Structure formats: structure tokens, C-alpha cells
């Protein structure tokens, strides 16, 4: 949003500045680096006697002459020199002939403009009409021509003649009010004063005549001796011209255009004539135009979007660096050319028609999505934002263009992520309830199996085993669902990925068959990953089997690994740049996937295999496992080009314990009446588990929810083990365990879960003396975990821990 606001504020700021400039009385215009007109104000049009077309040379507006009347070639004009020699030209006088044949005396002040890289980008020219000044000068020359010649005489006679001359001069220039015209004697003291001088400088004639003209100068100029320099330069060169700050009677300053001419009579200096014009308005206009151009250029050049400005014919008058980057055309290459021919698809008139409607209806800040094409021929979806401007110099349109490719990709990824999250919520909830049902069935069947073994119900065993087999298959299905939903119980640990995959070499080769070549590219410096080793093995095996099915005629399967940072483009550029990942890529040379299949490949139950030949949960399980582990998973596939599955697993941070050889396991001690607290809210599951634990030789106290279990555990009775479901109403099993172990640190706890909702966000390692058992589980798994934890409890007691 900030980007949009910034981009669309730019045209309005420029328009405001141009509104100020167009009302100034000083003629001003700007050009590009080649001298083509990019802007002119109303005063310039009045002075020129016509309205030039943007993009043409200003010099063709009129014929130029030197002040003496000889023709002035265009390449020797003030702006041409300023652009060619790249420095300002101050007050160069020319005579311009308008289209109607009238001529005007001008003083030009062209200044070249450069960007922040020092490159010439154009120029600004201010034109001063010297007509009034020339008329005043003609009056002065007439006064000097009609004045009495000074014959050699006594000093008193010379003084009297000078007085008569000054009186004649004052009469002639009395009507001039726009210029300060006054005489100085040979020493620089004011000898005459016109109404224009009084208006500009603030002194009445009786206040200033007889005083030295240096009082009009600033302290800075006085310190450098500028007043005397003006007189000596005028004597030496015949004229002194300058611009600078001067001081009025009230102490305020104004910007003055000054001309000083010596007055001679028969080679005798009788004084100086000084003509001063208040140029503050013109200078402010210069500065305003310069600041406007600089601000406009800064806004346009730093805009985040590509910017182009076009005239009424659709030709480009402005083009910023971002437009150069997006479309490949430089500013010099596009100025004066039609925008449509450079940015729109050949034959596609939709964008051009839309721009025409903006012109016609004089709309502002309208947007339109279209297909653009850059210089290299690449097509991409872009957004146009246009504003039509009505200026005195003619209509213009500001256009911002934005490449929407990245935005479209991000929106697609967001929709996919939202879809996957919704499916994950659904499948996780279903799997949770299903697991509790399976646990009740499984536990009840196993109790029946134990009874049948003791009482020799041989005929029932066949059906019991069939039912238990169905439970195991259903359990595998729910585990895959939970993996996809990122709600499975994980046991994250430091995993040497290279060693793990090499250890699966034989299993992988047998799984994919001899008709497929297996390649492993596992560098020795591969980082240690932090994930569940068993789930990683399942994921790799699933991917290998999928690849095998995609290559029925044989092919090549390659598994490679590398280290990447979170800000690496190959890490999808969506992860934390401060984190590190182990990257796994499983590549096959199979048939590949069309776009619609690739888009749904991670969806649960989606499969292209025939009915009965797959559950559609293989890839979804891999996706869920990597995301739950804190990593990422992506698929890259093209029809006929094979498939690449990319997994990012977070790097393990911390010390890695050295592996040790397993010691011989002693004979498992039998249960001897150890007391177990069983907390489970599902009645059927709790009843079956209590039966199993009792038959295994343990004493069992039951609780139907977390609050009841916590009350029993904290009542003072000693327990050798707490077995609790995690997802309990009220107080969760994990909270129960933490509360009890806060008081009794060495009471072991066995957590059970259909799924742990918090597993979607984290998979913390369990502290010593705690274990996790995923539902549904069988009697052997339950008995093994119970024996291990009670043995741990005995070891604590032997070392003196309560």
C-alpha cells in the first residue's frame, strides 16, 4: 500500500509546482539532453508568440540574431552552448524574431541539469525581455547625444555643465519605473535618481544624492571591494554587468541585475550611468523551476514502479530508470517514440484503448491490468496506473507500470497454503477421533487375545489376528493423515542425513528395483539436521517408491543433499534468513506431471494411480513432516521432464553426542505390583488399558480426566508411573505431568496421543523420565515403554533420589 501511495503522489506534486511556474511573468522552459522541449510556461509562449510542440527544439520557435543584427546559428544559441559545454551561460544577449516578424531583445540564462550519477539529463532556460532596458538605454544615449559638449574649461564650468546634463537626464528617465536609472559622478557618488530607483531601493532623491553608491552593497561584497571593482571594470572594458544581492533602505535584500556604463565627453570621464532591475521574481522563478525539476526528477527516478509520461499523441516525454530496467529501453532510446510500440503486445489494442478512455474522460489514478512485453520479448502481466493532466503547454499523461508476476505467484502460494491448512485441520481432527476408536478396538482385541491364549480359544485366534491386522493398517493410514496435518508426535533429534541415507542404500535399491539406477550425492561436510529420524526414513522411502512408479520402463533416481541459508534463492526465499537448512532433492527421470496434477500433488487422498494401488497420502505425509519439523517442501515437475521433490530440514544447533555401542540387554524384570496412575478420558480405551496393565502385573488407579488425575496424583499417594493421554478435557496430560514432576521430579510419565495439537507448531524434546506413545499402539509397545520407565524409576531410587 505504501508503494502505491508513493507512486501516485508523484504526478500531483509535479503538477502543483508547474501550476506555480505557469503563473510567473518570467519566460521559462526545460529541455532534455538533446535540447528537445519537455516543458514551457505561459510567459514563454507569450514571449515566443506561439505554442511549441513538446519534443521539438526551442530554437525553431524563432530566428535568432546577434545584437548587431547578424544571423545567429542554432548551434551557437545559449541553450545549445550550455548543453554542449555543460556549464551555465549567464545573460547572453540575443535578438529573436517571432513568427509574425516582430523582434525582441533577450537575455538568456540557460543552466544544464545532471542526475545523481553526473549524467546530463537536460537544461533549464530563463529568458529576460530586455525591451524596457533597451528603451531606457536609448533614452540615455539620446540624453548624452543632446547634452552640451564639455569644452575644456575651468572646473566650475565643468561642474555647471554636468549639472545641466544631469537635469536633462532626469527629465528623460523620469517616466521609467521598472528600472533604477541613476548617474554617478567619477568618484561613485550618486548624482541623479529616478522614480524607478526610489521604488526599487527605497530612498528618495534628497536622501541619497551625494552619497556613495556602495551603500547599496551587502557587507560581504563590501569586504571584497566589489563596488570599486564595478567602476574599474566599466572603465577598462566599457561596461560592467553582474547579478547579486543588493540592500534597500530598510535593510532588506533583493536580487539585482546591474549594468554600469562609463559616460565620456571628449575622452574625459564625467561619471557613470547605472541601471538596476529588481530580478528577485525572476530569480525565484529560476530557483522554483530548478527545485521543481530536481524534486520531480528525484520523485520519478526513485519511484518503485516504472514511470512514463506521454503527450497527446502517445509519444514518450519522460522515462525513469525503473522503466529502463523493466522494459530494457534507455531514456535516450524512447523519448519521442510511441509508448504502445515499446511496451504493448503487437496487435493488442486493449491497453491503448484504455489509455485513450483515460485521455477522453480526463481521469486520474485509474488502473488497468494488461499483458506487457519488454525489449527482449518476454511477456508478463503488468498493471497500468494513469493520470491525465491538462497543462497550459498541452495535455500530458503520467503512467506508472508495475510487474505483477511476483504478486501473482505470492497470491497463488497463499491460496495453496490456506487450502493445505484447511485440509490439515480437517484430516487432523478425523485422525484424532479415529485413533481413539482404533485404540479401544485394538486394546479390547488384545485383551481377548491374551484370554484366548490362556484358555485355548484356538478357533477365535484367526479372527482376532485378522481384526488386529486391520487395526494396524488403519493406524498406518491415520499416521499418514497426522503427518500431513502436522499433528503427529515427533521425536526430533540430531540426524546425520548423509549417514542415514547411505544406511538406506540397500533398502532403497530393493524398493525401486534393478531397472532403475540409484545415484547418491551426499557431501561429507553436510550439516546435521534436526528432525525425527524415523519419519525422515519414511519420507525418503515414500519418495523413492513414488519415483519408481513414475518410471515403469526404468530410469534414474538421484538423491542429493547440500547446505543452504534461509535467504538463499534455492531455499524458496520464504524462510528466516538467519536460519540454516539441510536441503534434500529427490529427482527422477520419469514422465513428470502436468500443471493441474502438480498443483494437487500434496493434497491428501489425491492420486493418479488406479483404485486400490495407492492411498494418495505419500506426498502429503512428506509435506506435513517437513513443515512440522520447521522446514519446507516443494515440488518441481514438467510433463516429460521428470520430477524434483525438494525438502528443507532445519540445521541442528547444539552439541552432538558421540554414538556408543549398545550394551547387552539384561533379562527384563517382571512386574511386581508397581502402582500406575492411568488418566484417559475415553472410557473404552481406559478400561481396556487398565485390563492389560493389570494382567501384566501392575496395580492401576484410574482417572477419567486431567483434573481428577491431578487431584489423585497430588493427594500424597505414591505412584511408580503416570500414564496419561495428552488431549484431556480441562487440564491437559502435559500440564498434569509438569505439575506432578514439579513436586516429584523423578516420577516417570508416559504420554499417549492420538495427536498433540501443539505439535503443529513445535516438537520439543521430552525431558529425561518421560516418553511418548502414539495411538493406536499394541500391548507389546505399551508393556515395553512401561518397563523402561519403571526401570528408570528404580535406578533413581538406587542412587538416592526420592
SESEVO-951270 format. One line per 5 residues: number of its first residue (from 0); for each residue x, z, y of C-alpha. Coordinates in steps of 0.05 Angstrom, whole numbers, plus 5000, padded with zeros to 4 digits. Layout:
SESEVO-951270
NUM> X Z Y | ...
This chain:
SESEVO-951270
0> 5000 5000 5000 | 5057 5017 5047 | 5086 4949 5033 | 5021 4914 5052 | 5013 4953 5116
5> 5083 4939 5139 | 5078 4865 5124 | 5012 4855 5160 | 5031 4895 5222 | 5087 4847 5239
10> 5045 4790 5267 | 5005 4837 5312 | 5068 4867 5342 | 5096 4798 5358 | 5031 4775 5388
15> 5028 4835 5434 | 5098 4820 5462 | 5081 4747 5473 | 5018 4766 5510 | 5062 4805 5558
20> 5112 4748 5566 | 5060 4694 5577 | 5034 4730 5640 | 5102 4737 5672 | 5117 4689 5730
25> 5186 4672 5704 | 5192 4609 5661 | 5218 4627 5592 | 5225 4591 5525 | 5262 4601 5459
30> 5292 4551 5410 | 5321 4551 5341 | 5395 4539 5327 | 5386 4463 5335 | 5352 4470 5403
35> 5281 4457 5378 | 5226 4496 5416 | 5198 4556 5380 | 5161 4588 5439 | 5147 4579 5514
40> 5105 4618 5563 | 5053 4594 5613 | 5103 4596 5671 | 5148 4549 5633 | 5091 4500 5622
45> 5073 4502 5697 | 5145 4492 5717 | 5154 4434 5668 | 5089 4400 5687 | 5069 4391 5614
50> 5060 4429 5549 | 5115 4410 5499 | 5102 4409 5424 | 5135 4464 5384 | 5193 4435 5345
55> 5214 4384 5397 | 5274 4391 5443 | 5260 4424 5511 | 5306 4375 5546 | 5258 4317 5530
60> 5206 4352 5574 | 5240 4322 5636 | 5300 4283 5661 | 5359 4325 5684 | 5406 4312 5743
65> 5465 4347 5773 | 5452 4379 5841 | 5484 4318 5874 | 5432 4273 5841 | 5474 4241 5787
70> 5443 4239 5717 | 5458 4299 5671 | 5465 4280 5597 | 5423 4323 5550 | 5484 4347 5512
75> 5512 4376 5577 | 5449 4414 5594 | 5454 4490 5600 | 5419 4507 5534 | 5458 4454 5495
80> 5524 4484 5521 | 5502 4556 5505 | 5483 4537 5434 | 5545 4494 5423 | 5595 4542 5453
85> 5557 4604 5431 | 5561 4643 5496 | 5512 4656 5554 | 5510 4610 5614 | 5496 4645 5679
90> 5459 4610 5736 | 5477 4537 5722 | 5442 4494 5774 | 5406 4430 5755 | 5352 4385 5782
95> 5295 4368 5735 | 5247 4311 5743 | 5176 4325 5718 | 5133 4273 5683 | 5096 4260 5750
100> 5162 4243 5784 | 5169 4306 5826 | 5235 4343 5823 | 5251 4416 5822 | 5317 4453 5832
105> 5330 4502 5776 | 5379 4557 5759 | 5384 4565 5683 | 5405 4628 5645 | 5409 4608 5571
110> 5433 4661 5520 | 5447 4646 5446 | 5418 4694 5394 | 5451 4716 5330 | 5427 4753 5268
115> 5460 4816 5239 | 5508 4772 5200 | 5533 4738 5263 | 5498 4673 5247 | 5469 4632 5304
120> 5393 4632 5298 | 5371 4604 5366 | 5371 4617 5440 | 5331 4644 5499 | 5329 4608 5566
125> 5302 4633 5632 | 5291 4583 5688 | 5293 4604 5760 | 5257 4559 5811 | 5306 4551 5869
130> 5258 4513 5913 | 5248 4571 5962 | 5323 4585 5963 | 5338 4513 5977 | 5288 4512 6034
135> 5320 4575 6063 | 5388 4544 6056 | 5363 4481 6091 | 5337 4524 6148 | 5404 4559 6153
140> 5441 4494 6154 | 5394 4468 6207 | 5407 4531 6248 | 5481 4522 6240 | 5476 4448 6259
145> 5436 4462 6322 | 5475 4523 6344 | 5521 4515 6405 | 5592 4498 6384 | 5641 4553 6397
150> 5693 4526 6444 | 5758 4563 6449 | 5743 4616 6500 | 5753 4688 6516 | 5730 4739 6465
155> 5670 4756 6509 | 5646 4684 6509 | 5653 4681 6433 | 5612 4743 6426 | 5557 4716 6471
160> 5553 4651 6432 | 5549 4690 6367 | 5491 4729 6395 | 5454 4664 6414 | 5468 4637 6344
165> 5441 4699 6311 | 5377 4696 6353 | 5365 4624 6333 | 5377 4641 6261 | 5328 4699 6262
170> 5274 4655 6292 | 5283 4603 6237 | 5283 4651 6178 | 5230 4699 6204 | 5176 4669 6160
175> 5215 4676 6095 | 5192 4740 6060 | 5213 4729 5987 | 5288 4728 6004 | 5331 4776 6043
180> 5368 4730 6091 | 5416 4762 6140 | 5481 4749 6176 | 5545 4789 6171 | 5600 4787 6222
185> 5670 4772 6199 | 5682 4845 6181 | 5619 4851 6138 | 5573 4887 6187 | 5500 4866 6189
190> 5487 4822 6249 | 5415 4798 6235 | 5357 4819 6190 | 5295 4781 6168 | 5228 4806 6143
195> 5246 4790 6072 | 5307 4836 6077 | 5263 4891 6104 | 5214 4881 6047 | 5267 4880 5992
200> 5317 4931 6017 | 5271 4977 6056 | 5310 4980 6122 | 5281 4960 6189 | 5327 4916 6231
205> 5341 4973 6280 | 5362 5018 6222 | 5413 4971 6191 | 5442 4922 6243 | 5512 4943 6259
210> 5522 4978 6192 | 5568 4952 6138 | 5533 4915 6082 | 5569 4956 6029 | 5515 5010 6034
215> 5471 4964 5991 | 5520 4972 5932 | 5520 5024 5877 | 5574 5077 5873 | 5602 5043 5811
220> 5610 4977 5849 | 5639 5011 5909 | 5692 5044 5866 | 5715 4975 5843 | 5716 4944 5913
225> 5661 4894 5897 | 5636 4886 5970 | 5704 4865 5996 | 5714 4821 5934 | 5649 4784 5951
230> 5674 4767 6021 | 5744 4747 6000 | 5717 4704 5943 | 5668 4669 5990 | 5726 4654 6038
235> 5771 4629 5982 | 5721 4588 5942 | 5669 4572 5995 | 5614 4612 5960 | 5604 4677 5922
240> 5547 4683 5872 | 5530 4741 5827 | 5477 4785 5799 | 5477 4861 5795 | 5446 4926 5815
245> 5434 4940 5889 | 5408 5002 5924 | 5347 5006 5970 | 5339 5053 6028 | 5300 5103 5985
250> 5357 5104 5934 | 5320 5064 5880 | 5357 5006 5848 | 5336 4934 5838 | 5368 4875 5803
255> 5392 4826 5856 | 5410 4752 5855 | 5462 4745 5911 | 5493 4686 5947 | 5545 4695 6002
260> 5569 4636 6044 | 5620 4638 6099 | 5600 4609 6167 | 5653 4570 6202 | 5656 4537 6270
265> 5715 4492 6284 | 5755 4526 6229 | 5741 4594 6259 | 5703 4645 6216 | 5645 4672 6255
270> 5613 4711 6197 | 5575 4705 6131 | 5505 4688 6112 | 5478 4730 6054 | 5417 4711 6014
275> 5390 4762 5965 | 5330 4756 5919 | 5298 4813 5880 | 5306 4788 5809 | 5282 4852 5775
280> 5219 4819 5749 | 5257 4760 5722 | 5310 4805 5690 | 5256 4849 5659 | 5224 4786 5632
285> 5292 4765 5603 | 5301 4833 5571 | 5229 4835 5546 | 5237 4766 5516 | 5303 4785 5485
290> 5276 4851 5458 | 5213 4815 5434 | 5255 4763 5398 | 5300 4816 5368 | 5243 4860 5347
295> 5204 4801 5320 | 5266 4777 5282 | 5280 4846 5256 | 5209 4856 5231 | 5206 4787 5199
300> 5275 4789 5168 | 5265 4858 5138 | 5195 4847 5112 | 5189 4858 5037 | 5149 4794 5029
305> 5166 4722 5042 | 5144 4702 5112 | 5130 4634 5141 | 5100 4613 5208 | 5067 4545 5215
310> 5039 4506 5273 | 4972 4470 5277 | 4999 4411 5237 | 5021 4457 5180 | 5095 4450 5195
315> 5141 4509 5189 | 5167 4541 5253 | 5193 4606 5222 | 5221 4625 5154 | 5252 4692 5134
320> 5307 4709 5084 | 5256 4734 5033 | 5222 4666 5035 | 5291 4634 5023 | 5302 4680 4963
325> 5233 4668 4933 | 5228 4593 4942 | 5302 4572 4945 | 5298 4535 5012 | 5340 4559 5071
330> 5311 4566 5140 | 5350 4506 5166 | 5322 4463 5110 | 5249 4479 5121 | 5239 4482 5197
335> 5194 4426 5219 | 5172 4409 5148 | 5102 4417 5118 | 5093 4484 5082 | 5049 4452 5028
340> 5103 4404 5005 | 5153 4461 4993 | 5111 4518 4964 | 5047 4489 4933 | 5038 4451 4868
345> 5035 4375 4875 | 4963 4353 4875 | 4936 4425 4881 | 4897 4429 4945 | 4865 4497 4935
350> 4917 4536 4976 | 4919 4483 5031 | 4843 4482 5035 | 4842 4557 5040 | 4892 4556 5097
355> 4850 4504 5132 | 4790 4550 5129 | 4832 4606 5160 | 4851 4558 5216 | 4779 4535 5226
360> 4748 4605 5227 | 4808 4638 5263 | 4811 4692 5210 | 4862 4748 5208 | 4894 4783 5149
365> 4858 4743 5095 | 4887 4739 5024 | 4885 4686 4971 | 4917 4682 4901 | 4947 4615 4881
370> 5000 4583 4837 | 5064 4572 4874 | 5126 4531 4857 | 5197 4543 4880 | 5253 4494 4893
375> 5276 4497 4820 | 5206 4480 4795 | 5189 4550 4769 | 5115 4564 4775 | 5089 4634 4788
380> 5026 4669 4812 | 5030 4688 4885 | 4987 4719 4939 | 4978 4690 5008 | 4963 4734 5068
385> 4948 4694 5131 | 4931 4708 5204 | 4912 4654 5254 | 4938 4664 5325 | 4913 4630 5388
390> 4971 4627 5439 | 4979 4592 5505 | 5033 4549 5475 | 4987 4528 5418 | 4958 4556 5353
395> 5003 4588 5302 | 4992 4620 5234 | 5033 4677 5205 | 5035 4674 5129 | 5062 4726 5081
400> 5073 4706 5008 | 5084 4754 4950 | 5105 4740 4878 | 5052 4775 4834 | 5089 4765 4768
405> 5115 4836 4764 | 5049 4865 4787 | 5011 4826 4733 | 5060 4849 4680 | 5053 4922 4701
410> 4977 4918 4702 | 4979 4888 4632 | 5025 4944 4608 | 4980 4996 4639 | 4918 4968 4606
415> 4954 4966 4539 | 4978 5038 4549 | 4908 5061 4566 | 4879 5026 4506 | 4931 5057 4460
420> 4919 5126 4489 | 4844 5120 4478 | 4855 5096 4406 | 4904 5153 4396 | 4853 5205 4418
425> 4802 5176 4371 | 4846 5169 4310 | 4879 5237 4321 | 4812 5272 4322 | 4788 5236 4260
430> 4852 5251 4222 | 4849 5324 4241 | 4780 5334 4213 | 4796 5291 4152 | 4858 5332 4137
435> 4818 5397 4135 | 4768 5365 4088 | 4824 5339 4044 | 4857 5407 4044 | 4794 5441 4019
440> 4786 5388 3965 | 4859 5390 3945 | 4863 5466 3942 | 4799 5471 3902 | 4823 5418 3853
445> 4890 5451 3844 | 4856 5518 3830 | 4814 5483 3778 | 4878 5452 3750 | 4911 5520 3744
450> 4850 5548 3709 | 4845 5488 3663 | 4918 5495 3643 | 4907 5568 3624 | 4842 5556 3588
455> 4859 5488 3560 | 4806 5445 3591 | 4842 5382 3568 | 4784 5336 3580 | 4779 5356 3653
460> 4852 5343 3668 | 4844 5267 3672 | 4791 5272 3726 | 4828 5326 3763 | 4891 5284 3766
465> 4851 5224 3789 | 4819 5265 3845 | 4887 5293 3866 | 4916 5224 3868 | 4860 5201 3915
470> 4874 5261 3959 | 4948 5243 3963 | 4931 5171 3982 | 4882 5196 4035 | 4935 5244 4060
475> 4984 5187 4069 | 4932 5150 4109 | 4919 5209 4155 | 4994 5220 4165 | 4999 5148 4189
480> 4940 5158 4235 | 4971 5220 4264 | 5037 5185 4273 | 5003 5130 4313 | 4964 5182 4353
485> 5029 5220 4367 | 4999 5284 4338 | 5038 5291 4274 | 5081 5352 4263 | 5153 5331 4273
490> 5217 5366 4256 | 5265 5338 4309 | 5339 5347 4295 | 5406 5315 4308 | 5406 5250 4268
495> 5466 5205 4257 | 5427 5140 4258 | 5484 5097 4232 | 5496 5143 4172 | 5421 5147 4158
500> 5411 5072 4157 | 5474 5060 4115 | 5447 5111 4066 | 5383 5070 4060 | 5421 5006 4045
505> 5404 5003 3970 | 5331 5024 3983 | 5323 4970 4035 | 5354 4916 3991 | 5307 4934 3933
510> 5247 4935 3981 | 5258 4867 4013 | 5282 4830 3950 | 5341 4786 3935 | 5313 4725 3971
515> 5324 4759 4039 | 5394 4773 4067 | 5404 4841 4098 | 5452 4850 4156 | 5472 4916 4188
520> 5506 4920 4256 | 5519 4994 4267 | 5577 5012 4314 | 5620 5072 4299 | 5611 5101 4369
525> 5535 5104 4363 | 5505 5166 4396 | 5469 5220 4357 | 5393 5213 4363 | 5342 5269 4369
530> 5284 5255 4323 | 5253 5271 4255 | 5299 5241 4203 | 5245 5232 4150 | 5198 5197 4199
535> 5255 5152 4221 | 5268 5132 4149 | 5194 5116 4140 | 5193 5075 4204 | 5253 5033 4184
540> 5225 5023 4114 | 5158 5002 4143 | 5191 4951 4189 | 5233 4924 4132 | 5171 4914 4088
545> 5134 4880 4146 | 5193 4834 4155 | 5194 4818 4081 | 5120 4799 4083 | 5134 4753 4142
550> 5188 4715 4102 | 5156 4697 4035 | 5204 4639 4026 | 5265 4680 4043 | 5305 4691 4106
555> 5348 4742 4142 | 5334 4814 4163 | 5382 4845 4213 | 5383 4918 4235 | 5428 4932 4295
560> 5439 4992 4340 | 5470 5006 4408 | 5473 5058 4463 | 5433 5046 4527 | 5416 5084 4591
565> 5346 5094 4616 | 5357 5046 4675 | 5385 4991 4632 | 5341 4929 4634 | 5345 4926 4558
570> 5314 4996 4557 | 5248 4965 4583 | 5265 4992 4653 | 5208 5042 4647 | 5245 5105 4625
575> 5281 5161 4661 | 5347 5132 4689 | 5381 5200 4678 | 5368 5198 4603 | 5404 5162 4546
580> 5377 5129 4484 | 5398 5101 4417 | 5369 5031 4412 | 5349 5003 4345 | 5330 4930 4335
585> 5299 4903 4271 | 5300 4827 4273 | 5272 4779 4222 | 5274 4703 4217 | 5202 4698 4196
590> 5142 4660 4222 | 5134 4702 4285 | 5069 4720 4319 | 5022 4683 4366 | 5007 4718 4432
595> 4939 4746 4410 | 4969 4777 4347 | 5029 4806 4384 | 4982 4839 4435 | 4946 4877 4380
600> 5003 4889 4332 | 5008 4964 4348 | 4933 4975 4342 | 4914 5019 4282 | 4880 4983 4224
605> 4896 4915 4254 | 4928 4870 4202 | 4933 4795 4187 | 4943 4808 4113 | 4887 4795 4063
610> 4838 4851 4047 | 4869 4902 4001 | 4941 4883 4018 | 4953 4929 4077 | 4923 4985 4118
615> 4944 4959 4186 | 4979 5025 4202 | 5052 5008 4191 | 5069 4985 4262 | 5022 5035 4294
620> 5057 5091 4257 | 5125 5067 4282 | 5099 5062 4353 | 5069 5132 4351 | 5131 5163 4320
625> 5178 5135 4373 | 5132 5153 4431 | 5122 5224 4405 | 5197 5231 4397 | 5204 5217 4472
630> 5226 5145 4463 | 5195 5076 4467 | 5175 5018 4423 | 5165 4945 4439 | 5154 4880 4402
635> 5183 4812 4419 | 5158 4753 4380 | 5143 4679 4387 | 5108 4636 4337 | 5160 4602 4294
640> 5217 4643 4325 | 5215 4707 4284 | 5201 4778 4307 | 5243 4833 4341 | 5219 4905 4339
645> 5257 4949 4389 | 5259 5025 4383 | 5289 5073 4434 | 5304 5142 4408 | 5328 5197 4456
650> 5400 5218 4451 | 5413 5287 4423 | 5441 5335 4474 | 5480 5395 4446 | 5530 5412 4393
655> 5521 5383 4323 | 5533 5429 4265 | 5581 5404 4212 | 5548 5387 4146 | 5564 5433 4088
660> 5559 5423 4014 | 5496 5453 3985 | 5507 5516 3944 | 5477 5525 3875 | 5405 5549 3879
665> 5394 5613 3840 | 5333 5623 3798 | 5272 5631 3842 | 5248 5703 3843 | 5177 5713 3820
670> 5124 5741 3867 | 5118 5817 3863 | 5056 5833 3903 | 5083 5816 3973 | 5029 5824 4026
675> 5008 5759 4062 | 4961 5753 4122 | 4923 5687 4116 | 4889 5662 4180 | 4846 5599 4173
680> 4780 5582 4207 | 4756 5533 4153 | 4721 5576 4101 | 4732 5528 4043 | 4806 5519 4058
685> 4817 5594 4068 | 4780 5612 4004 | 4819 5561 3962 | 4886 5581 3992 | 4872 5655 3981
690> 4856 5639 3908 | 4921 5600 3900 | 4965 5654 3933 | 4931 5708 3891 | 4944 5671 3826
695> 5017 5662 3848 | 5023 5738 3850 | 5014 5755 3924 | 4967 5804 3958 | 4925 5768 4010
700> 4888 5793 4072 | 4842 5741 4103 | 4822 5728 4176 | 4774 5674 4199 | 4801 5662 4269
705> 4861 5676 4313 | 4833 5737 4349 | 4815 5771 4283 | 4883 5754 4254 | 4919 5782 4315
710> 4879 5847 4312 | 4896 5857 4239 | 4970 5840 4249 | 4977 5887 4308 | 4938 5945 4276
715> 5001 5973 4244 | 4995 5948 4173 | 5060 5915 4149 | 5059 5843 4125 | 5114 5805 4088
720> 5088 5738 4113 | 5036 5709 4160 | 5006 5642 4140 | 4964 5614 4197 | 4932 5548 4218
725> 4955 5525 4288 | 4888 5497 4312 | 4847 5561 4313 | 4790 5575 4360 | 4805 5626 4414
730> 4877 5648 4400 | 4919 5591 4370 | 4962 5602 4310 | 5026 5591 4351 | 5004 5643 4402
735> 4988 5692 4345 | 5056 5681 4315 | 5092 5690 4381 | 5053 5754 4396 | 5068 5786 4328
740> 5141 5766 4328 | 5148 5795 4398 | 5135 5863 4366 | 5163 5849 4296 | 5218 5795 4304
745> 5233 5789 4230 | 5163 5777 4203 | 5164 5705 4177 | 5108 5658 4196 | 5084 5595 4161
750> 5046 5549 4208 | 4996 5499 4180 | 4968 5439 4217 | 4921 5382 4209 | 4953 5362 4274
755> 4981 5401 4333 | 4951 5375 4398 | 5013 5396 4435 | 5054 5351 4391 | 5032 5293 4434
760> 5076 5319 4489 | 5132 5357 4456 | 5163 5371 4388 | 5202 5436 4397 | 5247 5462 4342
765> 5219 5524 4307 | 5258 5588 4312 | 5290 5619 4250 | 5240 5651 4203 | 5185 5601 4219
770> 5165 5537 4183 | 5112 5483 4189 | 5069 5455 4134 | 5026 5393 4147 | 4957 5388 4116
775> 4938 5368 4064 | 4992 5400 4021 | 4995 5416 3947 | 5005 5482 3912 | 5078 5469 3898
780> 5094 5455 3971 | 5056 5517 3992 | 5089 5561 3939 | 5159 5534 3957 | 5151 5549 4032
785> 5122 5619 4018 | 5180 5636 3971 | 5232 5612 4021 | 5203 5652 4079 | 5194 5716 4037
790> 5266 5709 4012 | 5288 5703 4085 | 5249 5767 4100 | 5285 5803 4042 | 5352 5780 4069
795> 5334 5810 4137 | 5316 5876 4106 | 5381 5878 4066 | 5421 5871 4130 | 5384 5929 4162
800> 5334 5890 4205 | 5263 5920 4203
